[in-house]
Every structure is written in structure tokens, then in C-alpha cells.
């Protein structure tokens, strides 16, 4: 059975502690398309970094599970 799954567009903030943009990208790239990662202004603690992540995926749960390994997810928008 070949069902077409609807792709969801995810847009969220990931707050990390010592995680690189490259590590996040390598973790997510195979699970969606149109991946964009934008580093936001660093917090006072220079080890803390916020990233705005945008990706289209068939399974948002995988994306959120992977990102939770890097830090805290907030400001989630799904369309």
C-alpha cells in the first residue's frame, strides 16, 4: 500500500548547550527537506545558543525527538 503522507512545516527554537549547528544539521537532514538553521543571538552564558529551525517533514515526532537530545525546544509552529 503506497499512501502519501502529508508533510508538515515545522518552525521552532532550539536552545542548546555546546551543540554545533553542523551537528544539528547532520542529525536532521535525512528526515526532512528544506532544512534551515539560523543561529540567533547568544545568551549571556556563551555556551548557550538558540537556533531557529525550519524543516518540512512527514514525521514531526522524529525531528522533535532528535532535537530534544541537543537541548530544549520552544516556540513551536506547525503548519
C-alpha positions as CSV (number, residue, x, y, z in Angstrom):
1,X,0.0,0.0,0.0
2,X,1.5,3.3,-1.1
3,X,0.0,6.1,0.9
4,X,1.1,9.7,0.5
5,X,1.8,11.2,3.9
6,X,1.2,14.9,4.3
7,X,4.4,16.9,5.1
8,X,4.3,19.3,8.0
9,X,6.2,22.5,8.0
10,X,7.9,23.0,11.4
11,X,9.4,26.2,12.7
12,X,10.8,26.3,16.3
13,X,13.6,27.5,18.5
14,X,16.1,25.0,19.9
15,X,18.1,26.2,22.9
16,X,21.3,24.2,23.2
17,X,24.3,23.9,25.5
18,X,27.5,23.4,23.5
19,X,25.8,21.9,20.4
20,X,27.1,23.0,17.0
21,X,24.9,23.9,14.0
22,X,26.7,21.3,12.0
23,X,25.9,18.5,14.5
24,X,22.2,19.5,14.5
25,X,22.1,19.7,10.7
26,X,23.7,16.3,10.3
27,X,21.2,14.8,12.7
28,X,18.1,16.3,10.9
29,X,18.9,16.5,7.2
30,X,17.8,12.9,6.3
31,X,14.4,13.3,8.0
32,X,13.0,16.2,6.0
33,X,13.5,18.8,3.3
34,X,14.2,22.5,3.1
35,X,16.2,22.5,6.3
36,X,17.1,25.9,7.5
37,X,19.1,26.6,10.7
38,X,19.7,30.1,11.8
39,X,21.8,30.9,14.8
40,X,20.2,33.5,17.0
41,X,21.9,35.9,19.3
42,X,23.9,34.1,22.0
43,X,22.8,34.2,25.6
44,X,24.9,35.7,28.4
45,X,26.3,32.3,29.0
46,X,28.4,31.8,25.9
47,X,27.9,28.0,25.9
48,X,24.1,28.5,25.4
49,X,23.0,29.0,21.8
50,X,19.5,29.4,20.3
51,X,18.8,28.2,16.8
52,X,15.7,28.9,14.7
53,X,15.0,25.6,12.9
54,X,12.7,25.3,9.9
55,X,12.1,21.9,8.1
56,X,9.4,20.1,6.2
57,X,8.9,16.5,7.3
58,X,6.4,13.7,7.2
59,X,7.1,12.8,10.9
60,X,7.5,15.8,13.2
61,X,8.0,13.4,16.2
62,X,11.3,12.2,14.8
63,X,12.5,15.8,14.4
64,X,11.4,16.8,17.9
65,X,13.0,13.6,19.5
66,X,16.3,14.3,17.8
67,X,16.3,17.9,18.8
68,X,15.5,17.1,22.4
69,X,18.8,15.3,22.5
70,X,20.5,18.7,21.9
71,X,18.5,20.9,24.2
72,X,15.2,22.5,24.9
73,X,12.5,23.1,22.2
74,X,10.3,26.2,22.4
75,X,8.1,28.5,20.3
76,X,6.8,25.6,18.1
77,X,4.7,26.4,15.0
78,X,3.4,23.5,12.8
79,X,1.6,24.1,9.6
